[in-house]
Amino acid sequence: MKRANILTVCLLAAMIVGSGCSSATSSSADPLSGTWTGQWGPTPSRQTDVTVALKWDGTTLHGTVDPDRMPFELSKASFDPKTNSITMELDGPNSRGQTVHYVIEGKVSGNAMSGTFDRAGEKGTFKIRKK
């Protein structure tokens, strides 16, 4: 009978330790990788749909920005997990179809990201959510 009680206590302890490990792992889960959708634009009345696909390996950030079913590769990107700040750069079209340089800066808060962009001097905002 004592062996059964000791075995039960050992199994319960293992379950408690194991659940603590899994919650620690989930709290440090990758906050960026995945598909993000929302809107961006130069004014509140001129917002268009945008999809951002990101892959973060803990140090390097890669991805695409897709404003109109034509994704553009990020040429430069960074994420600071201490401040949740993100910066992305790419060359893509402006509203006149000319290729211009974008600088996108924002903050990640849970499954939401928002911030500003500069499209060759034309400034705007964005708000996207992780799917």
C-alpha positions as CSV (number, residue, x, y, z in Angstrom):
1,M,0.0,0.0,0.0
2,K,2.8,2.4,0.8
3,R,4.4,1.8,-2.6
4,A,1.2,2.7,-4.3
5,N,1.0,6.0,-2.4
6,I,4.7,6.8,-3.1
7,L,4.1,6.1,-6.8
8,T,1.0,8.3,-6.9
9,V,2.9,11.2,-5.2
10,C,5.8,10.8,-7.7
11,L,3.4,10.8,-10.7
12,L,1.6,13.9,-9.4
13,A,4.9,15.6,-8.9
14,A,5.9,14.8,-12.4
15,M,2.7,16.1,-13.8
16,I,3.0,19.4,-11.9
17,V,6.6,19.9,-13.0
18,G,5.7,19.0,-16.6
19,S,2.8,21.4,-16.7
20,G,5.0,24.1,-15.3
21,C,7.5,23.5,-18.1
22,S,4.9,23.6,-20.8
23,S,3.5,26.9,-19.5
24,A,7.0,28.4,-19.5
25,T,7.5,27.3,-23.1
26,S,4.2,28.7,-24.2
27,S,4.8,32.1,-22.6
28,S,8.0,32.4,-24.7
29,A,6.3,31.3,-27.9
30,D,7.2,33.0,-31.2
31,P,5.1,36.2,-31.2
32,L,5.6,37.0,-34.9
33,S,5.6,34.0,-37.2
34,G,2.4,33.6,-39.1
35,T,0.0,35.6,-41.2
36,W,-1.2,39.0,-40.2
37,T,-4.1,40.8,-41.9
38,G,-5.6,44.3,-41.5
39,Q,-5.4,47.7,-43.1
40,W,-3.0,50.4,-43.9
41,G,-3.1,53.8,-45.6
42,P,-2.1,57.5,-45.6
43,T,-5.4,58.7,-44.0
44,P,-8.2,57.1,-42.0
45,S,-10.5,57.4,-45.1
46,R,-7.8,55.9,-47.5
47,Q,-7.1,52.5,-45.9
48,T,-6.6,49.4,-47.9
49,D,-6.3,45.7,-47.0
50,V,-2.8,44.3,-46.4
51,T,-1.5,40.9,-45.5
52,V,1.9,40.4,-43.9
53,A,3.5,37.0,-43.6
54,L,6.4,36.8,-41.1
55,K,8.9,34.2,-40.0
56,W,11.0,34.9,-36.9
57,D,13.6,32.4,-35.7
58,G,14.4,34.2,-32.5
59,T,17.1,36.5,-34.1
60,T,16.3,37.0,-37.8
61,L,13.0,38.2,-39.2
62,H,11.9,37.5,-42.8
63,G,8.7,37.9,-44.6
64,T,6.5,39.6,-47.2
65,V,4.0,42.4,-47.4
66,D,1.1,41.9,-49.7
67,P,-1.1,45.0,-50.3
68,D,-2.8,43.7,-53.4
69,R,-2.3,40.0,-54.1
70,M,1.3,40.7,-55.1
71,P,3.6,40.1,-52.1
72,F,6.9,42.0,-51.8
73,E,9.8,40.6,-49.9
74,L,11.1,42.5,-46.9
75,S,14.6,43.8,-47.7
76,K,15.4,44.5,-44.1
77,A,13.5,43.6,-40.9
78,S,14.1,43.5,-37.2
79,F,12.2,42.8,-34.0
80,D,13.2,43.6,-30.4
81,P,11.5,41.2,-28.0
82,K,12.3,43.4,-25.0
83,T,10.3,46.4,-26.4
84,N,8.1,44.5,-28.9
85,S,9.2,47.0,-31.5
86,I,9.3,45.9,-35.2
87,T,10.9,47.6,-38.2
88,M,10.4,46.4,-41.8
89,E,11.6,47.8,-45.1
90,L,10.7,46.9,-48.7
91,D,10.6,48.3,-52.2
92,G,7.1,48.2,-53.6
93,P,4.5,50.3,-55.5
94,N,3.0,53.6,-54.4
95,S,-0.5,54.7,-55.3
96,R,0.7,55.7,-58.8
97,G,2.4,52.4,-59.4
98,Q,5.9,53.6,-59.1
99,T,8.4,51.5,-57.1
100,V,9.3,53.3,-53.9
101,H,11.0,52.4,-50.6
102,Y,8.8,51.7,-47.5
103,V,9.9,51.9,-43.9
104,I,7.4,50.4,-41.6
105,E,7.7,50.7,-37.8
106,G,5.3,49.4,-35.1
107,K,4.7,47.6,-31.9
108,V,3.4,44.1,-31.3
109,S,0.9,43.6,-28.5
110,G,-0.3,40.0,-28.3
111,N,-2.0,39.2,-31.6
112,A,-2.1,42.8,-32.7
113,M,0.5,45.0,-34.4
114,S,0.1,48.7,-35.3
115,G,2.3,51.6,-36.2
116,T,3.4,53.9,-39.0
117,F,4.9,53.7,-42.5
118,D,6.7,56.0,-44.7
119,R,6.3,55.4,-48.4
120,A,8.9,57.8,-50.0
121,G,7.8,60.7,-47.9
122,E,4.0,59.9,-47.8
123,K,3.3,58.8,-44.3
124,G,0.5,56.5,-43.1
125,T,-0.6,54.1,-40.4
126,F,-1.4,50.4,-40.2
127,K,-3.3,48.0,-37.9
128,I,-3.0,44.3,-38.4
129,R,-4.0,41.2,-36.4
130,K,-2.4,37.7,-36.4
131,K,-4.6,35.0,-37.8
